[in-house]
Amino acid sequence: MRIYTRSGDKGQTSLVYGERVPKNHLRVEAYGTCDEANSIIGLALSFLNQEDWNEKEQFLEQMHRVQTILFHVGAELSTPADKEVNWKLKQEHIQEMEDQIDNWDGQLDPLRNFILPSGHSASSALHTARTVVRRAERIVVGLSDELKNDLVLSYLNRLSDFLFVAARYVNKKLGGDELPLKVDI
């Protein structure tokens, strides 16, 4: 299989099952934005290569699982509403994230004010991924009537929370500073 097909040279792309749509179609925007978030998560994880802490391997496993599920969310988004999805997001995938959020959050100092994305490079990249997931969520809202699986929207909503807590967790484990938002500017 070649990387290039030339089939998109005129601004069209294929959804799952081959339906051709413009590259600015809302479905393409939605799954493309999920792909963008996934890439930024990968960037964040690459910053952890030289770091070492006791829970690093479990953290990486959890993040890779989230990346895999996010890839599948993109597949759901790229499947036309009248077709069957080969892999479906389930409530248990959301529950896994909620459980992990609770686990990490229980190890963090309670928030007393807003914080600025900052600290360790991996943490800042996770904050960036969080904002991209929020954009994906906004785009998916525009597809709500066409979604076969309402859990897609719930997953994206929870994923942004997950990435926020993951960013804070990385800062705590690696000594990154959380900068509080200053009220007086």
C-alpha positions as CSV (number, residue, x, y, z in Angstrom):
1,M,0.0,0.0,0.0
2,R,1.4,3.4,-1.0
3,I,1.2,6.4,1.3
4,Y,0.0,8.7,-1.4
5,T,-3.1,7.8,-3.5
6,R,-3.6,11.2,-5.3
7,S,-7.4,10.7,-4.6
8,G,-7.5,13.7,-2.4
9,D,-5.8,16.1,-4.7
10,K,-9.1,17.9,-5.6
11,G,-10.2,18.4,-2.0
12,Q,-12.1,15.2,-1.5
13,T,-11.5,12.3,0.9
14,S,-13.1,9.0,1.8
15,L,-15.0,8.1,4.9
16,V,-15.2,4.5,6.1
17,Y,-17.0,2.4,3.4
18,G,-15.7,4.7,0.7
19,E,-18.2,7.6,0.6
20,R,-16.4,10.6,-0.8
21,V,-16.8,14.0,1.0
22,P,-15.1,17.4,0.9
23,K,-12.1,17.6,3.2
24,N,-13.8,20.4,5.1
25,H,-16.9,18.2,5.9
26,L,-17.8,18.3,9.6
27,R,-17.0,14.5,10.0
28,V,-13.5,15.1,8.6
29,E,-13.0,18.1,10.9
30,A,-14.1,16.0,13.8
31,Y,-11.9,12.9,13.3
32,G,-9.1,15.1,12.1
33,T,-9.2,17.1,15.3
34,C,-9.2,13.9,17.3
35,D,-6.1,12.8,15.3
36,E,-4.5,16.2,16.1
37,A,-5.1,15.7,19.8
38,N,-3.7,12.2,19.6
39,S,-0.5,13.5,18.0
40,I,-0.1,16.0,20.8
41,I,-0.6,13.4,23.4
42,G,2.2,11.4,21.7
43,L,4.4,14.6,21.8
44,A,3.7,14.9,25.5
45,L,4.7,11.3,26.1
46,S,7.9,11.8,24.1
47,F,9.0,14.5,26.6
48,L,8.9,11.7,29.3
49,N,11.5,9.5,27.6
50,Q,14.3,10.8,29.8
51,E,12.3,11.0,33.0
52,D,12.0,8.4,35.6
53,W,9.5,7.9,38.4
54,N,7.9,4.9,40.1
55,E,4.5,5.1,38.3
56,K,5.9,6.0,34.9
57,E,5.2,2.7,33.2
58,Q,1.6,2.6,34.5
59,F,1.1,6.2,33.4
60,L,2.4,5.5,29.9
61,E,0.2,2.4,29.6
62,Q,-2.9,4.4,30.6
63,M,-2.0,7.1,28.1
64,H,-1.4,4.6,25.3
65,R,-4.8,3.0,26.0
66,V,-6.4,6.5,25.8
67,Q,-4.6,7.1,22.5
68,T,-5.8,3.8,21.1
69,I,-9.4,4.5,22.1
70,L,-9.2,8.0,20.7
71,F,-8.1,6.5,17.4
72,H,-11.2,4.3,17.5
73,V,-13.3,7.3,18.3
74,G,-12.0,8.8,15.1
75,A,-13.1,5.7,13.2
76,E,-16.6,6.1,14.6
77,L,-16.6,9.7,13.5
78,S,-15.4,8.7,10.0
79,T,-18.2,6.2,9.6
80,P,-21.4,7.5,7.9
81,A,-24.5,7.5,10.0
82,D,-26.2,4.9,7.8
83,K,-23.3,2.4,8.1
84,E,-22.2,0.0,10.9
85,V,-19.2,0.8,13.0
86,N,-16.7,-2.0,13.3
87,W,-15.6,-1.0,16.8
88,K,-17.9,0.8,19.3
89,L,-17.0,3.0,22.2
90,K,-18.5,1.6,25.4
91,Q,-19.4,3.1,28.8
92,E,-16.6,1.1,30.3
93,H,-14.1,3.1,28.4
94,I,-15.4,6.3,29.9
95,Q,-15.5,4.6,33.4
96,E,-11.8,3.6,33.0
97,M,-10.9,7.3,32.5
98,E,-13.1,8.4,35.4
99,D,-11.4,5.9,37.7
100,Q,-8.0,7.0,36.6
101,I,-9.0,10.7,37.0
102,D,-10.1,9.9,40.6
103,N,-6.9,8.0,41.3
104,W,-4.6,10.8,40.1
105,D,-6.7,13.6,41.5
106,G,-6.6,12.0,44.9
107,Q,-2.8,12.4,44.8
108,L,-2.9,16.1,43.9
109,D,-3.3,19.2,46.0
110,P,-6.8,20.5,45.7
111,L,-7.2,23.4,43.3
112,R,-8.0,26.7,45.0
113,N,-7.9,28.8,41.8
114,F,-7.4,28.5,38.1
115,I,-3.9,27.5,36.9
116,L,-2.1,28.4,33.7
117,P,-0.8,25.7,31.5
118,S,2.8,25.4,32.6
119,G,5.5,23.4,34.3
120,H,7.1,20.3,32.7
121,S,7.1,20.2,28.9
122,A,5.0,17.0,29.0
123,S,2.4,18.8,31.2
124,S,2.2,21.8,28.9
125,A,1.7,19.5,25.9
126,L,-1.0,17.6,27.7
127,H,-2.8,20.9,28.4
128,T,-2.5,21.6,24.7
129,A,-4.0,18.2,23.8
130,R,-6.8,19.0,26.3
131,T,-7.7,22.2,24.4
132,V,-7.7,20.3,21.1
133,V,-10.0,17.7,22.5
134,R,-12.3,20.5,23.6
135,R,-12.3,21.8,20.0
136,A,-13.1,18.2,18.8
137,E,-16.0,18.1,21.2
138,R,-17.4,21.4,19.9
139,I,-17.2,20.1,16.4
140,V,-18.8,16.8,17.3
141,V,-21.8,18.7,18.8
142,G,-22.5,19.8,15.3
143,L,-22.7,16.1,14.3
144,S,-25.0,15.1,17.2
145,D,-27.9,14.3,15.0
146,E,-25.8,12.0,12.9
147,L,-24.0,10.1,15.7
148,K,-24.8,6.5,16.1
149,N,-23.1,6.4,19.5
150,D,-23.9,9.2,21.9
151,L,-20.9,8.0,24.0
152,V,-18.5,9.7,21.6
153,L,-19.5,13.1,22.9
154,S,-19.3,11.9,26.5
155,Y,-15.9,10.4,25.9
156,L,-14.4,13.6,24.5
157,N,-15.8,15.6,27.3
158,R,-14.3,13.2,29.9
159,L,-11.0,13.0,27.9
160,S,-10.4,16.7,28.3
161,D,-10.9,16.3,32.1
162,F,-8.5,13.3,32.0
163,L,-5.8,15.3,30.2
164,F,-6.2,18.2,32.7
165,V,-5.6,15.9,35.6
166,A,-2.8,14.0,33.8
167,A,-1.0,17.3,33.2
168,R,-1.2,18.2,36.9
169,Y,-0.1,14.7,37.8
170,V,3.0,14.9,35.6
171,N,3.9,18.2,37.2
172,K,3.6,16.8,40.6
173,K,5.6,13.7,39.8
174,L,8.3,15.6,38.0
175,G,8.5,18.8,40.0
176,G,6.9,21.1,37.4
177,D,5.5,24.3,38.7
178,E,1.7,25.0,38.5
179,L,1.3,28.7,38.0
180,P,-1.9,30.1,39.5
181,L,-3.9,32.6,37.5
182,K,-3.3,36.1,38.9
183,V,-6.4,38.0,39.5
184,D,-4.7,41.4,39.4
185,I,-3.3,42.2,36.0
